[in-house]
Amino acid sequence: MKKISLILWIGLLVNIFITCIAWLNLSVAPGDYDYDSSNRLWSIILPLFIVALIMQIASIGLLFRAPKAGRIIAGIGAFFMMPIGLVFFMGYMSSYEKNLIRVWLYFPLQKKRKI
């Protein structure tokens, strides 16, 4: 797990926290505030946030097995949770680059021949 960026974990925790807030706002008893408009809004937002969280968690699993597919899934999940989801996506891209650089082979420099 040391190859996964700390920003990724922070972004994922923030996204989980925001999804919990959306869930709690949806479960508030009617009559506490304008129930009609706010309940409709949260009932649309909550499923999107849950799908985005599932996609983000799945993209972490795909980071080392299928990095390109994981990058696409992470981008879509970050898009659903737009401004705060970008923290997760920045951490994911950092981990993606670390994984990509680790895979590269380093070749020694060739010495120039004197003719």
N, CA, C and O of each residue as an XYZ file, in Angstrom:
460
protein
N       0.798     -1.191      0.000
C       0.000      0.000      0.000
C       0.847      1.265      0.000
O       0.313      2.366     -0.133
N       2.155      1.120      0.147
C       2.978      2.323      0.187
C       3.140      2.965     -1.188
O       3.674      4.070     -1.289
N       2.693      2.298     -2.240
C       2.759      2.878     -3.580
C       1.529      3.716     -3.891
O       1.480      4.390     -4.920
N       0.531      3.679     -3.006
C      -0.676      4.463     -3.201
C      -0.528      5.780     -2.454
O      -0.118      5.809     -1.294
N      -0.864      6.860     -3.131
C      -0.672      8.206     -2.601
C      -1.578      8.476     -1.401
O      -2.701      7.979     -1.327
N      -1.070      9.266     -0.475
C      -1.841      9.660      0.700
C      -3.009     10.553      0.299
O      -4.066     10.507      0.929
N      -2.832     11.358     -0.731
C      -3.909     12.232     -1.202
C      -5.098     11.401     -1.692
O      -6.246     11.816     -1.533
N      -4.840     10.252     -2.274
C      -5.911      9.365     -2.716
C      -6.751      8.925     -1.533
O      -7.979      8.970     -1.597
N      -6.108      8.500     -0.452
C      -6.845      8.042      0.725
C      -7.610      9.195      1.379
O      -8.741      9.010      1.829
N      -7.004     10.374      1.433
C      -7.687     11.537      2.001
C      -8.906     11.886      1.157
O      -9.982     12.139      1.698
N      -8.748     11.901     -0.161
C      -9.868     12.195     -1.051
C     -10.984     11.172     -0.919
O     -12.161     11.531     -0.945
N     -10.626      9.892     -0.778
C     -11.643      8.857     -0.632
C     -12.386      9.020      0.687
O     -13.606      8.861      0.724
N     -11.682      9.331      1.766
C     -12.344      9.549      3.053
C     -13.264     10.760      3.017
O     -14.352     10.726      3.591
N     -12.842     11.823      2.352
C     -13.694     13.006      2.221
C     -14.940     12.671      1.406
O     -16.036     13.122      1.738
N     -14.784     11.891      0.353
C     -15.935     11.502     -0.467
C     -16.909     10.622      0.322
O     -18.124     10.758      0.178
N     -16.380      9.724      1.150
C     -17.238      8.900      2.005
C     -17.982      9.779      3.000
O     -19.170      9.569      3.249
N     -17.291     10.760      3.569
C     -17.905     11.682      4.525
C     -19.037     12.473      3.870
O     -20.104     12.630      4.463
N     -18.815     12.966      2.669
C     -19.836     13.749      1.974
C     -21.028     12.867      1.590
O     -22.169     13.326      1.627
N     -20.777     11.623      1.227
C     -21.876     10.705      0.926
C     -22.698     10.426      2.179
O     -23.923     10.328      2.106
N     -22.041     10.299      3.319
C     -22.770     10.110      4.577
C     -23.618     11.334      4.911
O     -24.740     11.193      5.396
N     -23.100     12.515      4.661
C     -23.879     13.735      4.889
C     -25.104     13.752      3.978
O     -26.193     14.122      4.418
N     -24.941     13.360      2.725
C     -26.078     13.309      1.797
C     -27.110     12.300      2.276
O     -28.312     12.553      2.190
N     -26.653     11.160      2.778
C     -27.566     10.143      3.278
C     -28.315     10.632      4.514
O     -29.514     10.391      4.653
N     -27.605     11.322      5.414
C     -28.256     11.852      6.611
C     -29.258     12.949      6.264
O     -30.319     13.028      6.883
N     -28.943     13.791      5.292
C     -29.886     14.824      4.884
C     -31.138     14.230      4.251
O     -32.217     14.816      4.346
N     -31.009     13.103      3.622
C     -32.171     12.456      3.021
C     -33.038     11.794      4.082
O     -34.252     11.677      3.914
N     -32.417     11.362      5.175
C     -33.172     10.661      6.215
C     -33.747     11.606      7.274
O     -34.342     11.138      8.244
N     -33.587     12.913      7.115
C     -34.155     13.861      8.070
C     -35.676     13.800      7.975
O     -36.248     13.691      6.890
N     -36.302     13.872      9.124
C     -37.763     13.779      9.170
C     -38.408     14.955      8.441
O     -37.907     16.076      8.526
N     -39.498     14.724      7.734
C     -40.169     15.826      7.042
C     -40.713     16.838      8.050
O     -41.122     16.481      9.155
N     -40.709     18.087      7.650
C     -41.186     19.157      8.507
C     -40.059     19.944      9.155
O     -40.290     21.033      9.679
N     -38.842     19.411      9.127
C     -37.719     20.141      9.715
C     -37.333     21.338      8.868
O     -36.893     22.357      9.401
N     -37.489     21.235      7.578
C     -37.209     22.324      6.647
C     -38.038     22.082      5.398
O     -38.874     21.178      5.387
N     -37.837     22.843      4.374
C     -38.642     22.705      3.163
C     -38.442     21.314      2.580
O     -37.504     21.072      1.821
N     -39.318     20.426      2.937
C     -39.170     19.010      2.616
C     -39.253     18.719      1.129
O     -38.507     17.881      0.623
N     -40.139     19.387      0.426
C     -40.380     19.054     -0.968
C     -39.164     19.259     -1.854
O     -38.777     18.350     -2.589
N     -38.560     20.430     -1.797
C     -37.454     20.714     -2.717
C     -36.151     20.049     -2.276
O     -35.412     19.531     -3.114
N     -35.860     20.056     -0.980
C     -34.577     19.499     -0.542
C     -34.565     17.978     -0.631
O     -33.542     17.388     -0.978
N     -35.676     17.346     -0.324
C     -35.723     15.889     -0.397
C     -35.571     15.422     -1.834
O     -34.917     14.410     -2.088
N     -36.159     16.132     -2.768
C     -36.007     15.786     -4.184
C     -34.548     15.899     -4.613
O     -34.025     15.038     -5.322
N     -33.904     16.971     -4.173
C     -32.501     17.185     -4.535
C     -31.609     16.086     -3.980
O     -30.789     15.524     -4.706
N     -31.766     15.774     -2.687
C     -30.916     14.742     -2.080
C     -31.234     13.364     -2.629
O     -30.348     12.511     -2.693
N     -32.479     13.124     -3.028
C     -32.803     11.810     -3.588
C     -32.180     11.620     -4.967
O     -32.032     10.486     -5.422
N     -31.815     12.705     -5.637
C     -31.098     12.610     -6.912
C     -29.599     12.504     -6.675
O     -28.915     11.736     -7.351
N     -29.092     13.262     -5.731
C     -27.649     13.319     -5.484
C     -27.124     12.044     -4.831
O     -26.050     11.568     -5.196
N     -27.859     11.484     -3.874
C     -27.364     10.326     -3.127
C     -27.034      9.120     -4.006
O     -25.955      8.554     -3.834
N     -27.889      8.688     -4.936
C     -27.489      7.551     -5.784
C     -26.257      7.841     -6.640
O     -25.440      6.950     -6.877
N     -26.123      9.086     -7.104
C     -24.925      9.436     -7.873
C     -23.671      9.335     -7.014
O     -22.642      8.837     -7.469
N     -23.755      9.805     -5.780
C     -22.607      9.725     -4.884
C     -22.258      8.276     -4.559
O     -21.080      7.926     -4.489
N     -23.259      7.438     -4.362
C     -22.986      6.028     -4.053
C     -22.332      5.336     -5.244
O     -21.383      4.571     -5.070
N     -22.826      5.596     -6.442
C     -22.216      5.014     -7.648
C     -20.778      5.531     -7.801
O     -19.878      4.766     -8.147
N     -20.566      6.810     -7.546
C     -19.224      7.375     -7.661
C     -18.272      6.736     -6.653
O     -17.122      6.453     -6.990
N     -18.729      6.504     -5.427
C     -17.879      5.850     -4.425
C     -17.523      4.432     -4.833
O     -16.376      4.013     -4.679
N     -18.481      3.697     -5.344
C     -18.213      2.327     -5.792
C     -17.195      2.345     -6.928
O     -16.295      1.506     -6.972
N     -17.335      3.299     -7.845
C     -16.387      3.397     -8.962
C     -14.991      3.768     -8.469
O     -13.997      3.248     -8.978
N     -14.909      4.653     -7.493
C     -13.608      5.052     -6.972
C     -12.923      3.903     -6.247
O     -11.718      3.706     -6.404
N     -13.665      3.151     -5.464
C     -13.079      2.001     -4.768
C     -12.646      0.930     -5.776
O     -11.596      0.310     -5.613
N     -13.450      0.717     -6.806
C     -13.081     -0.251     -7.847
C     -11.835      0.204     -8.599
O     -11.018     -0.629     -8.992
N     -11.676      1.503     -8.806
C     -10.503      1.988     -9.528
C      -9.222      1.781     -8.725
O      -8.151      1.593     -9.303
N      -9.325      1.814     -7.397
C      -8.139      1.528     -6.576
C      -7.721      0.075     -6.777
O      -6.530     -0.224     -6.857
N      -8.688     -0.821     -6.857
C      -8.378     -2.232     -7.105
C      -7.770     -2.469     -8.479
O      -6.981     -3.396     -8.660
N      -8.134     -1.634     -9.445
C      -7.620     -1.797    -10.808
C      -6.311     -1.050    -11.054
O      -5.745     -1.140    -12.144
N      -5.831     -0.322    -10.066
C      -4.641      0.514    -10.255
C      -3.433     -0.291    -10.705
O      -2.688      0.169    -11.570
N      -3.216     -1.464    -10.156
C      -2.035     -2.249    -10.494
C      -2.332     -3.352    -11.503
O      -1.408     -3.878    -12.123
N      -3.605     -3.714    -11.683
C      -3.938     -4.785    -12.622
C      -4.260     -4.262    -14.013
O      -3.761     -4.788    -15.008
N      -5.089     -3.235    -14.085
C      -5.482     -2.636    -15.371
C      -5.488     -1.122    -15.182
O      -6.552     -0.528    -15.009
N      -4.304     -0.485    -15.212
C      -4.230      0.931    -14.858
C      -5.006      1.867    -15.776
O      -5.535      2.877    -15.312
N      -5.085      1.559    -17.053
C      -5.819      2.459    -17.960
C      -7.316      2.409    -17.693
O      -7.976      3.449    -17.677
N      -7.853      1.227    -17.487
C      -9.276      1.100    -17.165
C      -9.573      1.738    -15.808
O     -10.604      2.388    -15.637
N      -8.680      1.553    -14.857
C      -8.856      2.163    -13.545
C      -8.833      3.676    -13.605
O      -9.567      4.345    -12.878
N      -7.989      4.215    -14.472
C      -7.915      5.671    -14.624
C      -9.223      6.218    -15.188
O      -9.688      7.274    -14.758
N      -9.812      5.520    -16.133
C     -11.085      5.959    -16.711
C     -12.199      5.895    -15.661
O     -12.996      6.825    -15.538
N     -12.247      4.808    -14.918
C     -13.275      4.652    -13.893
C     -13.099      5.694    -12.796
O     -14.086      6.239    -12.302
N     -11.862      5.979    -12.408
C     -11.610      7.003    -11.387
C     -12.024      8.382    -11.886
O     -12.551      9.186    -11.117
N     -11.793      8.660    -13.150
C     -12.192      9.946    -13.717
C     -13.696     10.128    -13.740
O     -14.200     11.210    -13.437
N     -14.414      9.074    -14.099
C     -15.876      9.150    -14.119
C     -16.419      9.310    -12.697
O     -17.334     10.100    -12.465
N     -15.855      8.561    -11.750
C     -16.284      8.689    -10.355
C     -15.999     10.065     -9.785
O     -16.799     10.597     -9.016
N     -14.866     10.645    -10.153
C     -14.532     11.996     -9.690
C     -15.447     13.033    -10.324
O     -15.756     14.053     -9.707
N     -15.881     12.778    -11.552
C     -16.779     13.712    -12.228
C     -18.131     13.794    -11.520
O     -18.705     14.877    -11.407
N     -18.646     12.647    -11.040
C     -19.933     12.645    -10.347
C     -19.883     13.432     -9.039
O     -20.889     14.008     -8.622
N     -18.726     13.458     -8.396
C     -18.603     14.174     -7.124
C     -17.803     15.455     -7.333
O     -16.903     15.763     -6.551
N     -18.126     16.188     -8.369
C     -17.278     17.230     -8.926
C     -16.626     18.140     -7.917
O     -15.559     17.569     -7.693
N     -16.655     19.041     -7.310
C     -15.395     19.694     -6.976
C     -14.527     18.896     -6.021
O     -13.304     18.894     -6.155
N     -15.144     18.211     -5.049
C     -14.330     17.529     -4.037
C     -13.790     16.199     -4.560
O     -12.803     15.694     -4.025
N     -14.398     15.626     -5.573
C     -13.911     14.382     -6.153
C     -12.575     14.543     -6.852
O     -11.877     13.559     -7.097
N     -12.215     15.772     -7.173
C     -10.930     16.003     -7.831
C      -9.754     15.745     -6.905
O      -8.654     15.457     -7.377
N      -9.962     15.844     -5.586
C      -8.882     15.504     -4.641
C      -8.542     14.034     -4.784
O      -7.367     13.671     -4.839
N      -9.556     13.186     -4.845
C      -9.328     11.761     -5.059
C      -8.630     11.518     -6.395
O      -7.687     10.730     -6.474
N      -9.095     12.196     -7.443
C      -8.531     11.977     -8.769
C      -7.075     12.413     -8.842
O      -6.269     11.756     -9.501
N      -6.725     13.508     -8.179
C      -5.317     13.943     -8.153
C      -4.449     12.903     -7.453
O      -3.347     12.605     -7.914
N      -4.934     12.353     -6.350
C      -4.203     11.294     -5.656
C      -4.095     10.036     -6.495
O      -3.064      9.363     -6.484
N      -5.160      9.715     -7.226
C      -5.136      8.536     -8.087
C      -4.109      8.714     -9.204
O      -3.343      7.799     -9.504
N      -4.099      9.896     -9.813
C      -3.149     10.132    -10.897
C      -1.712     10.119    -10.387
O      -0.807      9.681    -11.097
N      -1.494     10.594     -9.166
C      -0.154     10.531     -8.571
C       0.272      9.071     -8.383
O       1.405      8.705     -8.698
N      -0.627      8.252     -7.876
C      -0.319      6.831     -7.708
C      -0.129      6.142     -9.047
O       0.720      5.259     -9.178
N      -0.907      6.536    -10.037
C      -0.794      5.977    -11.384
C       0.583      6.280    -11.970
O       1.220      5.404    -12.555
N       1.035      7.512    -11.814
C       2.360      7.891    -12.327
C       3.475      7.153    -11.587
O       4.448      6.724    -12.207
N       3.343      7.001    -10.269
C       4.345      6.246     -9.513
C       4.428      4.808    -10.001
O       5.519      4.254    -10.134
N       3.280      4.209    -10.266
C       3.244      2.836    -10.758
C       3.841      2.750    -12.157
O       4.555      1.798    -12.470
N       3.553      3.734    -12.994
C       4.065      3.740    -14.357
C       5.585      3.891    -14.376
O       6.270      3.200    -15.131
N       6.101      4.773    -13.565
C       7.548      4.989    -13.517
C       8.262      3.766    -12.949
O       9.371      3.444    -13.375
N       7.636      3.082    -11.989
C       8.243      1.893    -11.389
C       8.402      0.784    -12.415
O       9.332     -0.017    -12.321
N       7.508      0.727    -13.390
C       7.530     -0.335    -14.392
C       8.581     -0.089    -15.469
O       9.104     -1.035    -16.059
N       8.889      1.171    -15.723
C       9.860      1.483    -16.773
C      11.208      0.828    -16.495
O      11.622      0.678    -15.345
N      11.864      0.451    -17.551
C      13.204     -0.105    -17.429
C      14.222      1.004    -17.653
O      14.036      1.879    -18.499
N      15.269      0.951    -16.901
C      16.324      1.954    -17.063
C      17.485      1.304    -17.803
O      17.988      0.254    -17.403
N      17.888      1.931    -18.862
C      18.992      1.440    -19.658
C      20.219      2.300    -19.375
O      20.104      3.517    -19.229
N      21.385      1.678    -19.296
C      22.589      2.489    -19.084
C      22.911      3.317    -20.328
O      22.620      2.917    -21.455
N      23.501      4.446    -20.101
C      23.886      5.292    -21.209
C      25.018      4.646    -21.995
O      25.933      4.067    -21.410
N      24.960      4.744    -23.300
C      26.015      4.171    -24.129
C      27.127      5.208    -24.280
O      26.879      6.406    -24.417
N      28.341      4.709    -24.249
C      29.481      5.608    -24.445
C      29.678      5.836    -25.935
O      29.490      4.928    -26.745
N      30.049      7.032    -26.280
C      30.280      7.341    -27.674
C      31.620      6.746    -28.095
O      32.598      6.778    -27.349
N      31.636      6.213    -29.291
C      32.886      5.645    -29.832
C      33.696      6.723    -30.482
O      33.163      7.646    -31.098
N      34.973      6.597    -30.340
C      35.864      7.509    -31.056
C      36.194      6.886    -32.398
O      36.606      5.728    -32.474
N      36.012      7.647    -33.435
C      36.294      7.131    -34.770
C      37.615      7.635    -35.267
O      38.023      7.303    -36.380
